Amino acid sequence: MTETLLRPLKAGLIGAGIQASLTPAMHMREGAAQGLAYEYELIDLSQRGAGPEDLPQLLSEAERRGLCGLNITHPCKQLVIPFLHELSDEARDLGAVNTVVLQAGRRIGHNTDCWGFSESFRRGLPDAALTHAVQLGAGGAGVATAYAILSMGLASLTVFDREMERAEALASSMSALFPQANIAAATDLAAAMQAADGLIHATPTGMAKYPGLPLPADLLEARHWVAEVVYFPLETTLLAEARQRGCRTLDGGGMAVFQAVGAFRLFTGREPDAARMLAHFKALTA
């Protein structure tokens, strides 16, 4: 029996209101399939009566308990950065961390959300036109999806958010990283959709606790592709409306799985079986 099998790997997820997360199941099932003793726990701020201000103590506690890494979700993806020793290039560019590797007394921040979205997009919407896209949402998820789609060669991106300042900040930061692209914040959604090849939805609208559509359904046309980040439920109202109008669609499950694929690789040093993790995710959400 190897030392890896004798000493269980331990990882966790820090965030608020995360009891319904499928991340522990995805990590532990893949670990078991690879013969690893792998434990993954939820560190739920809501249940602990804690907040982002408790991140220094939570990180120290994880290190003392021998965790090999932590996933980070809302509301801590940006707030965790000051407590890390090093950032990957993507995490630095995005200003957000969703994965922290704890190794030899150092905390190294990564962002696998971006790769998760781009890998899902490549597989689920192959040959999608990338001349002009509209993105709804400029928060943590929106930063990752914008970076991902622009990295894939999108020529023009128009960003919308309820907070105009946030949309403008995202457009400005992405313009600095992708000077060859035309990136702007806007307020006329109807005009932007008329000019767009596709739509990226990166707001919470459509989640079980935030039901509804993030835009008027009649702005969707059959020529549009529609990429969703919400995965709980997988079948959002937006996707149902888009499919009814003949749009090509991408649910949020792929992004959820592939960010976990990336984190598993970083935590364990093992190459995960992405197809197996996708199949497990589909079984969990069936």
N, C-alpha and C positions, 0 to 999 in steps of 0.2 A: 504494500500500500504506500502510495507516495505521500510526501509531506503535505501536498496540497489537499489531499483527501483527509489527512489527519487533522489539519487545521482549517476549520470552516472559514470561507470568505464571508465577510459581512459588509453589507451596504445598506443605504437608506435613502429616503426621500423627505426633504424638508419643504413644507408648504402649509397653507391654511385651507382647511376644509377638504382634505384629500382622502377621506375614508373610502370613496368609491374608485380610487385610482386602480388601474389594471397593471401598473408598472411592477409591483412586487411579484405578481403571478407570472408576468412575462419573463422577468429576470430569473426567478427561481426554477421555472419549468425548463428554460434553456440550460441553466446550470446543471440541473439533474440529468438532462439528456447528454451532457458532456462529462458526466461522472464527477461533478464537483459537489462538495458540500457547501451550499451557497444560501445564506440567509439574507433576506432583504426586508427591512422594516419601514413603517411609516412614522415619521416624526411630525405629527400634526400640531401646528401652532394653536389651532382652535381648541383642540382637546386638552392641550397643556396649559391653556390660559396664557400663552406666550405671544410674542410679536417679533417683528424683524429686529428690534433692538436686542433681542436675546441671541442673535446669530453668533457672536463671539463665544458665548458659553456653549451653545449647541455644537459648534465646530470643535471646540476643545474636548467636549464630552465624547464626541465621535472618535476623536484621535485616541483618547484614553482607553476607549472600549475596543480599539483595534479595527475600526471600520476601514475598508480599503477605499471607499469612495461614497459620495453623496450626490444624488440628483437634487436639483433646486428648482422649485416652481413658485408660482404666484404666492405672495408678493415679494419674493426675495431675490429674483434673478439679477437685478442691478445692485441691490443693497448689499449683497454678499461680497462684491468685488473688493472693497477696501480691506477685507480680512484675508485675502489670498496673497500668496507669495509670487505667483506667476500666472500669466494668461496665455492661451493659445492665440494665434493671429486672428482667427475668426471671432473669438470671444472679445478680444480687444477692439476689433473693428465694430462689432455689434454693440459693445457696451453692456452685454448681458451674458450671464453664465447659467447653464442648466445642469452642468456636470462638474463635480470637483473630485479630483483624484487626490487621495491622502497617501503620501509616500515619503518615507524617510524624514518625517518631520516637516514636510513641505505640503502646501495646499495649491494645487494647480487647477486653474479654472478653464473649462472648455465649453463650447456651445455645439451640441449635436442636433439642435432644433433645425438649424439651417440645412445641414446635410440631410436630415430626415425629410424635410419638405422637398428638396431637389431630387432625392432618390425616388421618392414617391411619385413626383411629377413625371420624371423620366419614364418610369414604368407604367404609370396610369394614363398619361396623356402624351404618348409618343407622337412626334411630328406636329405638336400643337404650334400654331402660328405665334411668333414672339415679336411682333412688330409693336403692338401697343396693348398694355393691360391696365385695368383699373384695379386698385386695391382698396378695400374697405377695412379700416383699422390701422392705427399707427402705434399700438402698444408693443408689449414684449413679443407677442407672436408675429405682429406685423413687421417688426424690425427683421426678424429671422426670415420671413417669407420674401420680403423685398430684397434682401441681400441674396437669397438663394436664386430668385428668378432673374435678377440682374447678372449674377454670376453665370447663368445659363445663356446669356446673350440677349436678354430683352432690350429692345431699342428705346422704348418709351413707357414710362410708368406714371400714372396719375393717382395720387393718394388722397383719400377722404377719411376724415375722422370727426367725431362730434366736437372735439377740441381742435380748432384750426391751428393753434400754436403747435400742437403735437404733430399734426400732419406736415406743417412747415418744417419742423425740426427734423423729421424723418427724411423729407425731400432734400433738405440741406446736407445732412450727414451722408446720404446715399450718393448725392451728386459729387461730393468730395471723393468718395471711394470709386465711383464709376463715371468719370468725367465724359466718357464717350456717349453716355445715355442721356435722354431728355427726361428729367424727373421733376415733377411739380405737384404741389398741393393745390386743390381746387374745391369749388363749391357747386358747380353745375354738373351733377351726376348724370343727368339725361344726355347732355352733350358728350360727355366723356364715354358713356356706354355706346353711343352711336359710332364713335370712332375706334372702339376697342375690339381686339380679337377675343379677349377673355377677361374673367373676373376672378380675383383672389379675395376670399372672405376671411378676415382675420380679426373678427370681434366675437364676443361671447354669444351674440344673438343666435338663437337656434338650439342652445343648450336647454336641458330640461327645465332649469330654473329661469331661463331667459327666452321663452318661446317667441316665435314669430319670424318675420322676414327682415333682412337687413336693408332691403331696397324694394321699390315697387316692382312687382312681378312683371309688369308689362315692359320693363326695360330690358328684359332677357329675350334674346333672339336665338334662333336655331344655330346661327353661325358662331355663337359664343361658346368658348369652353368655360367651365366654372370649377374652381378649386376651393375646397372647404378645409378649414383647420379644425372645426368642431368635430369631435368623434363620439360624443356621448349626448344624444344618440348618433349612430352612424348615418341614419337616414334623416337629415334635417329637412325642415320645410323648404329651405333654399334649394337643396338638391332635388327634392321631389318636383318643385315648380320648374326647375331648369330642365329636368329630363322630360317633363310633360311638353315642354316647348322644343324638344329636339336637341338640346345642348349636350355636348360631351361633358361628363362630370368626373370629379375626383373627390372621394370622401376623405375625411380627416384621419382615417385609421392608418393609412400608410405613413404619414408623418409621425404619428404616435409610436408606431412599431419601429421605424428606422431610427428615430432618436434613441430608442431603447437599444437597438442593435449597436449604435455607436457607443453608448454608455457602457454596455456589457463588454465590448472590446477593450475600452479604456480601464475598466475596473478589474477585469480578470486576466487580460493579456491573451485571451483566447479569441479565435475567430468564430463569431456566432453563425448559426445557420439561419439566414434571413427568411428563407421560405418556411422553415419550421416555425419561426416566431410569428410570421404572418398567419399561418394556419392556426396556431394557438390563439392568437388575438381574435380571429374570426369565430373560433369556437366559444371564446369568452363573451363575445358580443352578439352571438346568435339569438 
